[in-house]
Amino acid sequence: MKIIKTFAIIIIKIIFISLALILFFSMMAGMYYKSAPTKIKTAIYDEDQSPLSRSIIYNIKSSQYFDVSTQAFDYLDLQNLLDEGKADVGIIIPQNAYKDILNKRHTNLLAVINGTANPIVPKLSLMMLNKIIMTMNLQLSMKVRVEDLGAIPNVRHAKTPLISINERILQNPSLSMESSMLPAFMGLAMQIVSMLIVMFGLMTNFKKIKQKFPFITQMRQMPVKAIIPPYIISWIIVASSISIAYFSTMYLFHIPYNEKTLWNTIVVISLLVLAMETISFFFVLNIKNGAVLAAIITLIVMPAFMYSGFLIPQEQMANLPNAIGEIFPLRHYLKALYAVFNHQQELYVARDQIIILTKFTVLFFILGLLSILIGQFERNYKRKREAKKDLIHNETVTI
């Protein structure tokens, strides 16, 4: 009967937490980024190999907004570069573009956009690409040689541009390239919920155990059977609630996913929850002051969110904030989630981030186990001391 009651309580908690998180995720999904990035990771596939394509590439490289670090071999290679996170913008210069321009025919460049990047990245990259091409169009209308495009300033408008930009957004274009906001805000909530649930579970048991052992002062001094179950149960509750809320929100926003993506995403979510719970588990075992615990949780959650690469692209951060972001699980969760959910890649693509999340869990779990061992020693010592005091008291009363 007790097992059924415990199971029912877990289900009820999962339902209520899931509903609360779905509401939170849905409200946060409409926000926009404001930071303007520079050095956007750019890959170029040059089919034309002509003076025109070399001028286009030169002008793009000359812009402070683009970092052309990769040349793609074909369209599939360019798409793989975006899937692997090595580029956020891909530019394809079609074959015979130079020939078409010489014959006064229109030609289209193709901009392949990472729709899961920080939304300001694709927006700004498209705007800057169009400005570059507009300048080149104006110079072409002024009879500037193709080889000299970009060498003189933009002074007047072309009537009919010979070159234009078409865009193709990969991954969830229905959200206007802002679907990456959902995993980030979900990660913020996951950190808070994970840390609080395990804290509340241990505090509840602590109140009960203290009635039986009034001499204990720290949660680590509780019997092991009162420490480990809240840790495991809270992980089940939070990981299940987050997963339900995550995919319910994806359904509400009509974001497509398949069964493989679902299970891979649940693995990544569960790893972040476990990492954050284990960190909270260690601190709760060793700190009895609730205000101090709340301060520690805030100091963990807020910097992790600010330096995760969500509000400000990682490439734009100074060295110190970037280094701080690396020591929190949230950044690695986001990188892993973008790979397995947004780009629908296999788990091995995110193996580096998964290993880091696992290391966080193992490190703080070992610290937690050491704390439990110290706590068991302290409880036994205090129990013997209390027993000795009772014995002396009884002997005094007898005399």
C-alpha positions in Angstrom: 0.0 0.0 0.0 2.8 2.4 0.8 4.5 1.7 -2.5 1.2 2.5 -4.4 0.9 5.7 -2.4 4.5 6.8 -3.2 4.0 6.0 -6.8 0.8 8.0 -6.9 2.5 11.0 -5.3 5.3 10.8 -7.9 2.8 10.8 -10.8 0.9 13.8 -9.3 4.1 15.8 -8.8 5.1 15.0 -12.4 1.8 16.2 -13.7 1.7 19.5 -11.8 5.4 20.3 -12.5 4.9 19.5 -16.2 1.9 21.8 -16.4 3.7 24.7 -14.7 6.8 24.2 -17.0 4.7 24.1 -20.2 3.1 27.5 -19.2 6.6 28.9 -18.4 8.1 27.6 -21.7 5.2 28.9 -23.8 5.4 32.4 -22.3 9.2 32.6 -22.8 9.2 31.3 -26.4 8.3 34.7 -28.0 11.3 36.7 -26.7 14.0 38.1 -29.1 17.7 38.5 -28.9 19.2 41.9 -29.0 23.0 41.3 -29.1 24.6 42.0 -32.5 27.3 39.4 -33.2 30.4 39.8 -35.3 32.6 37.1 -36.9 29.7 34.9 -37.9 30.9 31.5 -38.8 30.6 31.3 -42.6 31.2 28.5 -45.1 31.3 29.2 -48.9 30.7 26.7 -51.8 32.1 28.3 -54.9 30.7 26.5 -58.0 31.7 29.3 -60.4 35.4 29.7 -59.6 35.5 33.0 -61.5 36.6 36.6 -61.1 33.0 37.4 -60.0 33.0 34.7 -57.3 36.5 35.8 -56.1 35.2 39.4 -55.8 32.1 38.2 -53.8 34.3 36.1 -51.5 36.7 39.0 -51.0 33.9 41.4 -50.1 32.4 39.0 -47.6 35.8 38.3 -46.0 36.4 42.1 -45.8 33.3 42.5 -43.6 33.7 42.4 -39.9 30.5 40.4 -39.6 31.7 37.3 -41.3 34.4 34.8 -40.5 35.0 32.7 -43.7 36.9 29.9 -42.2 35.7 27.0 -44.3 35.3 26.2 -48.0 32.6 23.6 -48.7 33.1 20.9 -51.4 29.4 20.7 -52.3 25.9 21.4 -50.9 25.8 18.3 -48.7 29.2 19.2 -47.2 28.0 22.7 -46.5 24.8 21.4 -44.8 27.0 19.0 -42.7 29.1 22.0 -41.6 25.9 23.7 -40.3 24.7 20.5 -38.6 28.0 20.0 -36.8 28.0 23.6 -35.6 31.1 24.6 -37.7 29.2 27.2 -39.6 26.0 29.3 -39.0 25.8 30.7 -42.6 26.5 28.9 -45.9 26.8 30.8 -49.2 26.6 29.1 -52.6 27.8 30.9 -55.7 26.2 29.1 -58.6 28.0 27.9 -61.7 28.0 30.3 -64.7 27.2 33.3 -62.4 30.1 35.3 -64.0 28.9 34.3 -67.5 25.4 35.4 -66.7 26.5 38.8 -65.4 28.6 39.4 -68.5 25.5 38.6 -70.6 23.3 40.9 -68.5 21.4 38.0 -67.1 20.1 37.7 -63.5 21.8 35.3 -61.2 20.9 34.1 -57.6 23.3 33.3 -54.8 21.9 30.9 -52.1 22.3 31.7 -48.4 21.9 28.5 -46.3 21.0 29.6 -42.8 21.3 27.7 -39.4 17.8 28.3 -38.2 18.7 27.1 -34.7 21.5 29.6 -34.1 21.0 32.6 -31.8 18.3 34.4 -33.9 20.3 37.6 -34.3 23.0 35.6 -36.2 20.9 34.6 -39.2 19.0 37.9 -39.3 22.2 40.0 -39.2 24.0 37.8 -41.7 21.2 38.1 -44.2 21.0 41.8 -43.8 24.8 42.2 -44.2 24.9 39.9 -47.2 22.2 41.9 -48.9 24.1 45.1 -48.2 27.3 43.7 -49.7 25.4 42.4 -52.8 23.6 45.7 -53.1 26.9 47.6 -53.2 28.2 45.2 -55.8 25.1 45.7 -57.9 25.5 49.5 -57.8 29.1 49.2 -58.9 28.1 46.9 -61.7 25.5 49.5 -62.9 28.4 52.0 -62.9 30.4 49.8 -65.3 32.9 48.9 -62.6 35.0 45.9 -63.7 34.0 42.7 -61.9 37.6 42.3 -60.6 37.3 45.7 -58.9 33.9 45.2 -57.2 34.0 46.5 -53.6 36.9 48.9 -54.3 34.8 52.1 -54.5 32.0 53.4 -52.2 28.3 52.9 -52.8 27.0 56.2 -54.3 23.8 55.5 -56.2 21.1 52.8 -56.5 20.9 50.2 -59.3 17.5 50.1 -61.1 17.5 46.3 -61.7 20.0 44.4 -59.5 21.8 41.6 -61.4 22.6 39.7 -58.3 20.3 38.9 -55.4 20.1 36.8 -52.2 17.7 33.9 -51.8 17.4 32.4 -48.3 16.8 28.8 -47.2 16.3 28.2 -43.4 17.1 24.8 -42.0 15.3 23.5 -39.0 12.0 24.9 -37.8 11.5 27.9 -40.1 8.0 28.3 -38.8 9.4 29.8 -35.6 11.2 32.5 -37.6 14.7 31.1 -36.7 14.0 31.5 -32.9 13.4 27.9 -31.9 16.7 27.8 -30.1 15.2 30.0 -27.4 13.0 27.2 -26.2 15.9 24.9 -25.2 17.7 27.7 -23.4 14.7 28.8 -21.3 13.9 25.2 -20.6 17.5 24.8 -19.4 17.0 27.7 -17.0 13.9 26.1 -15.6 15.5 22.7 -15.5 18.4 24.0 -13.3 16.1 25.6 -10.8 13.5 22.8 -10.6 16.2 20.1 -10.4 18.1 21.8 -7.5 14.9 22.7 -5.6 13.1 19.4 -5.8 16.0 17.4 -4.4 16.5 20.0 -1.7 12.8 19.9 -0.6 12.9 16.1 -0.6 15.9 16.0 1.7 14.5 18.7 3.9 11.2 16.8 4.3 13.1 13.7 5.4 15.3 15.7 7.7 12.4 17.0 9.7 11.1 13.5 10.2 14.5 12.0 11.1 15.2 14.8 13.5 12.2 13.8 15.6 13.8 10.4 16.1 17.4 11.7 16.3 17.2 15.2 17.8 20.9 15.4 18.1 21.7 15.5 14.4 22.4 18.9 12.9 23.2 18.2 9.2 21.3 16.4 6.5 24.4 14.3 5.8 23.9 12.8 9.3 20.6 11.2 8.3 20.5 7.4 7.7 21.5 6.5 4.1 17.9 5.2 3.5 16.6 8.7 4.1 19.2 10.3 1.8 19.4 8.3 -1.4 15.7 7.7 -2.2 14.9 11.5 -2.4 17.8 11.9 -4.8 16.6 9.1 -7.1 12.9 10.0 -6.9 13.5 13.7 -7.5 15.5 12.8 -10.6 12.7 10.6 -11.9 10.1 13.4 -11.2 12.1 16.2 -12.7 13.4 14.4 -15.8 10.0 13.1 -16.6 8.3 16.5 -16.0 10.8 18.3 -18.1 10.6 15.8 -20.9 6.8 15.9 -20.9 6.8 19.7 -20.8 9.5 19.9 -23.5 7.7 17.8 -26.1 4.3 19.2 -25.2 5.7 22.7 -26.0 7.2 21.4 -29.2 3.8 20.0 -30.2 2.1 23.3 -29.3 4.5 25.2 -31.6 4.2 22.5 -34.4 7.9 21.7 -34.3 8.5 18.3 -36.0 10.5 15.5 -34.4 10.8 11.8 -34.8 11.1 8.9 -32.3 14.9 8.8 -32.5 15.1 12.5 -31.8 12.6 12.1 -28.9 14.7 9.5 -27.0 18.0 11.2 -27.8 16.6 14.4 -26.4 15.3 12.7 -23.3 18.8 11.3 -22.6 20.3 14.9 -22.8 17.6 16.3 -20.6 18.1 13.6 -18.0 21.8 14.2 -18.0 21.4 17.9 -17.2 18.8 17.1 -14.6 21.1 14.6 -13.0 24.1 16.9 -13.1 22.2 19.8 -11.5 20.5 17.5 -8.9 23.9 16.1 -7.9 25.4 19.5 -7.4 22.4 20.5 -5.3 22.6 17.1 -3.5 26.1 17.9 -2.4 25.4 21.4 -1.1 22.2 20.4 0.7 23.9 17.6 2.5 26.5 20.0 3.9 24.6 23.3 4.4 21.7 23.6 6.8 21.0 27.3 6.4 18.1 27.7 3.9 19.1 31.3 3.0 22.7 30.2 2.2 21.3 27.4 0.0 19.1 29.8 -1.9 22.0 32.1 -2.5 24.2 29.3 -3.7 21.4 28.1 -6.1 21.1 31.7 -7.5 24.9 32.0 -7.9 24.8 28.7 -9.9 21.7 29.3 -12.0 22.1 32.9 -13.1 25.7 33.0 -14.2 25.2 29.7 -16.0 22.3 31.2 -17.9 24.0 34.5 -18.7 27.2 32.9 -19.9 25.7 29.8 -21.6 25.9 31.4 -25.1 22.2 32.0 -25.2 21.9 35.8 -24.5 25.3 36.6 -26.0 27.0 34.3 -28.6 30.0 32.5 -27.1 32.3 33.9 -29.7 31.5 37.4 -28.5 32.3 36.9 -24.9 35.5 38.0 -23.2 37.9 35.3 -22.0 36.8 35.4 -18.4 33.0 35.1 -18.9 33.6 32.5 -21.6 35.7 30.4 -19.1 33.0 30.8 -16.5 30.4 29.6 -18.9 32.4 26.4 -19.5 32.3 25.4 -15.8 28.5 25.2 -15.8 26.5 22.3 -17.2 24.0 24.5 -19.0 26.3 25.5 -21.8 27.1 21.8 -22.5 23.5 20.8 -22.3 22.6 23.5 -24.9 25.3 22.3 -27.3 24.2 18.7 -27.0 20.5 19.5 -27.3 21.0 21.6 -30.4 22.8 18.7 -32.0 20.3 15.9 -31.1 17.1 17.8 -31.3 17.4 20.8 -33.6 19.7 19.1 -36.1 18.4 15.6 -35.3 21.8 14.1 -35.1 22.8 10.9 -33.3 24.0 11.0 -29.7 27.6 10.4 -30.7 27.7 13.8 -32.4 27.2 15.4 -28.9 29.5 12.9 -27.2 32.0 15.5 -25.9 29.2 17.5 -24.2 27.6 14.3 -22.8 31.0 13.3 -21.4 31.3 16.7 -19.7 27.8 16.4 -18.2 28.7 12.9 -16.9 31.8 14.3 -15.3 29.9 16.9 -13.5 27.5 14.2 -12.1 30.3 11.8 -11.2 32.4 14.5 -9.4 29.6 15.8 -7.2 28.2 12.4 -6.6 31.6 11.3 -5.2 31.7 14.4 -3.1 28.1 13.6 -1.9 29.1 10.1 -1.0 32.1 11.4 1.0 29.8 13.8 2.8 27.4 10.9 3.6 30.3 8.9 5.0 31.4 11.8 7.2 27.8 12.3 8.3 27.4 8.7 9.3 30.5 8.9 11.4 29.2 12.1 13.0 25.8 10.6 13.8 27.3 7.5 15.4 29.7 9.7 17.4 26.9 11.9 18.6 24.6 9.0 19.3 27.3 7.4 21.5 27.9 10.7 23.2 24.2 11.1 23.9 24.0 7.6 25.2 26.9 8.2 27.5 25.2 11.4 28.8 22.0 9.5 29.5 24.0 6.8 31.3 25.7 9.3 33.5 22.4 11.1 34.1 20.7 7.9 35.2 23.5 6.9 37.5 23.4 10.4 39.1 19.6 10.1 39.6 20.0 6.6 41.1 22.6 7.9 43.6 
